[in-house]
Amino acid sequence: MSGNKTWPPGYGIEEMPRHLDPELIARFSGVPVAVAGDCMGRSLGAMGLKAYHENLRLGLCGPALTVQVRPGDNLMIHKALMMARPGDIIVVDGGGDLTQALIGGLMRTTALARRIGGFVIDGAIRDLVEWADGRLPVYARGHTHRGPSKEGPGRINVPIACAGLSVLPGDLVMGDADGVISVPAHEVEALLPRVQAHLRREEAIRHANEHGTSDPERFDAVLRAKGLPV
């Protein structure tokens, strides 16, 4: 979208690179965030965000449309809503500011009409009763009744940091009751078989736990390797 345009300082609007096949994204739908995180080294994930949609079974999974805003200003989030396609996840670097809400109930109605996949906000939201009906997933650092300004500046579809999570436009963003994680677009396809294998291992362990057939060597061997006489 930027083409040869020269943007004023602090502004910029780019198109989201769409590297991920919708069928590949669909295969990650329902994959627990904890499993994806385990398969990526257990060191990644947004910190300090709360699920405000109050539906533990409602998650999000889709490509990241990233937005960087001045704390307390949502001008570029409005523009991002107009650019987003169904299923896109709007991920906002709001600097963790909690003094003014970046999105609220009116923007929620727009997002529902445009079938947005959800929001991840490193900042505050408001109109909690509306979000709590569980129809649209939203993760945020906090909430306040105070509304935002609409003056800018801001950037759309640029690399951002959101609650400690590095996100590039077009990355796969996943969220559930445990939290939010972002998978770099170039790693998504290779991650899928690892996730599937992990889920199979967990199912075997769960079955053994339920039937009292867990192998004691699973942990005893680790303890012996650390020098414990077990």
C-alpha positions in Angstrom: 0.0 0.0 0.0 2.9 2.4 0.7 4.3 2.1 -2.8 6.4 5.2 -3.3 4.5 7.2 -0.8 6.5 9.3 1.7 4.7 9.1 5.0 4.9 11.8 7.7 7.2 11.0 10.6 5.6 8.3 12.8 3.2 7.0 10.2 3.2 4.1 7.8 0.7 1.7 6.3 1.7 -1.6 4.6 -0.2 -4.6 3.3 0.0 -7.8 5.3 2.2 -10.4 3.6 0.0 -13.5 3.3 2.4 -16.4 3.4 0.2 -18.9 5.2 -2.2 -21.2 3.4 -5.7 -21.0 5.0 -5.8 -24.8 5.1 -2.5 -24.8 7.1 -3.9 -22.2 9.5 -7.1 -24.3 9.9 -4.9 -27.3 11.0 -3.6 -25.3 13.9 -7.1 -24.3 15.1 -7.8 -26.0 18.4 -4.1 -26.8 19.0 -3.4 -25.8 22.7 -1.1 -22.8 23.0 0.8 -24.8 25.7 1.6 -27.5 23.1 2.8 -25.1 20.5 4.9 -23.3 23.1 6.4 -26.6 24.3 7.3 -27.5 20.7 9.0 -24.1 20.3 11.3 -24.4 23.3 8.9 -23.2 26.1 10.5 -19.8 26.0 8.0 -17.8 23.8 4.6 -16.2 24.5 3.0 -13.0 25.5 3.1 -12.1 29.2 0.7 -10.2 31.4 -2.4 -10.5 29.1 -5.9 -11.4 30.2 -8.6 -13.0 28.2 -11.6 -10.6 28.5 -14.1 -12.7 26.5 -14.6 -15.0 29.5 -15.2 -18.1 27.4 -12.5 -20.6 28.2 -13.3 -22.6 25.1 -13.0 -19.7 22.7 -9.6 -19.2 21.2 -8.0 -17.4 18.3 -5.9 -18.7 15.4 -5.0 -16.6 12.4 -2.5 -14.3 10.7 -1.3 -11.2 12.5 -2.3 -7.8 11.3 0.1 -5.7 13.4 -0.5 -2.2 14.6 1.9 0.1 16.5 0.2 3.1 18.2 1.1 5.9 20.4 -0.1 4.9 23.9 -3.7 5.8 24.4 -4.4 6.5 20.7 -6.4 4.2 18.4 -6.5 6.0 15.1 -4.5 3.3 13.3 -6.5 0.5 14.9 -9.6 2.0 13.2 -7.7 1.9 9.9 -6.5 -1.7 10.5 -10.1 -2.8 11.1 -10.9 -1.5 7.6 -8.0 -3.4 6.1 -8.5 -6.7 7.9 -9.9 -9.7 6.2 -12.1 -12.3 7.9 -10.0 -14.4 10.3 -7.2 -11.9 10.7 -5.9 -11.2 14.3 -5.3 -7.6 15.1 -2.2 -7.4 17.3 -1.5 -4.0 18.8 1.6 -2.6 20.4 0.2 0.0 22.7 3.2 0.2 24.9 1.5 -1.5 27.8 -0.3 1.7 28.7 -3.4 1.4 30.9 -4.4 5.0 31.2 -6.7 5.0 28.1 -8.6 2.2 26.4 -7.5 1.4 22.8 -10.7 -0.5 21.8 -14.2 -0.8 23.2 -17.7 -1.9 22.4 -18.3 0.1 19.2 -15.1 -1.2 17.6 -16.2 -4.7 18.7 -19.4 -4.4 16.7 -17.3 -3.5 13.6 -15.0 -6.4 14.2 -17.9 -8.8 14.5 -19.4 -7.5 11.3 -16.1 -7.9 9.4 -15.6 -11.4 11.0 -12.2 -10.4 12.5 -10.6 -13.4 14.3 -9.8 -11.5 17.5 -7.6 -8.9 19.2 -4.4 -9.0 21.1 -3.8 -5.7 22.8 -0.7 -4.6 24.8 -2.8 -1.9 26.4 -6.2 -1.4 27.9 -9.8 -2.0 26.6 -13.2 -1.0 27.9 -16.9 -2.0 27.7 -16.2 -5.3 29.5 -19.8 -6.4 29.6 -19.9 -6.5 25.8 -16.7 -8.4 25.5 -17.7 -10.9 28.1 -20.4 -12.5 25.9 -17.7 -14.7 24.5 -18.4 -14.1 20.8 -15.0 -12.5 20.0 -11.7 -13.3 21.6 -9.8 -10.4 23.0 -6.6 -10.4 25.1 -5.5 -7.2 26.8 -3.1 -6.1 29.5 -5.9 -4.3 31.4 -9.0 -2.1 31.3 -10.2 1.4 32.0 -13.3 3.5 31.4 -11.2 6.3 29.9 -11.4 6.5 26.1 -8.6 7.0 23.6 -7.6 9.9 21.4 -7.7 9.5 17.6 -4.8 11.7 16.5 -1.9 9.2 15.7 0.8 8.6 14.9 1.0 4.9 14.3 2.0 2.2 11.8 0.2 -0.8 10.3 1.9 -4.1 9.3 5.3 -3.4 10.7 7.3 -5.6 13.2 6.1 -5.0 16.7 6.6 -6.2 20.3 3.4 -7.0 22.1 3.6 -7.9 25.8 7.1 -9.3 25.3 6.1 -11.2 22.1 7.8 -10.4 18.8 5.3 -10.4 16.0 5.8 -9.8 12.3 2.8 -9.1 10.0 1.6 -12.4 8.7 2.8 -14.5 11.5 0.5 -17.1 13.0 -1.1 -15.9 16.2 -2.7 -18.5 18.6 -4.6 -17.8 21.8 -6.5 -19.8 24.3 -7.3 -19.9 28.0 -3.6 -20.4 28.8 -2.3 -17.4 26.8 -1.1 -16.1 23.5 1.8 -17.2 21.2 3.1 -16.1 17.8 4.6 -18.5 15.4 6.9 -17.0 12.7 5.3 -17.6 9.3 8.3 -19.4 7.9 8.2 -21.9 10.8 4.5 -22.8 10.8 4.7 -25.7 8.3 7.6 -27.4 10.0 5.9 -26.9 13.4 2.8 -28.9 12.5 4.2 -32.4 12.5 6.0 -31.7 15.8 2.8 -30.4 17.3 0.9 -33.5 16.1 3.6 -35.8 17.6 3.5 -34.0 20.9 -0.3 -34.3 21.1 0.0 -38.1 20.5 2.6 -38.4 23.3 0.5 -36.4 25.7 -2.5 -38.6 24.9 -0.5 -41.8 25.6 0.7 -40.3 28.9 -2.8 -39.2 29.9 -4.1 -42.7 29.2 -1.4 -44.2 31.3 -2.1 -41.8 34.1 -5.8 -42.5 34.1 -5.2 -46.3 34.2 -2.4 -46.3 36.7 0.1 -47.7 34.3 2.6 -44.9 34.2 6.2 -46.0 33.9 8.1 -45.0 37.1 11.3 -44.9 35.1 10.1 -41.8 33.3 11.3 -39.7 36.2 13.5 -42.1 38.2 16.0 -42.2 35.3 16.2 -38.4 35.4 16.8 -38.4 39.1 19.5 -41.0 38.9 21.2 -39.1 36.2 21.4 -36.2 38.7 23.1 -38.4 41.3 20.0 -39.2 43.4 20.0 -42.8 44.8 16.6 -43.9 43.6 
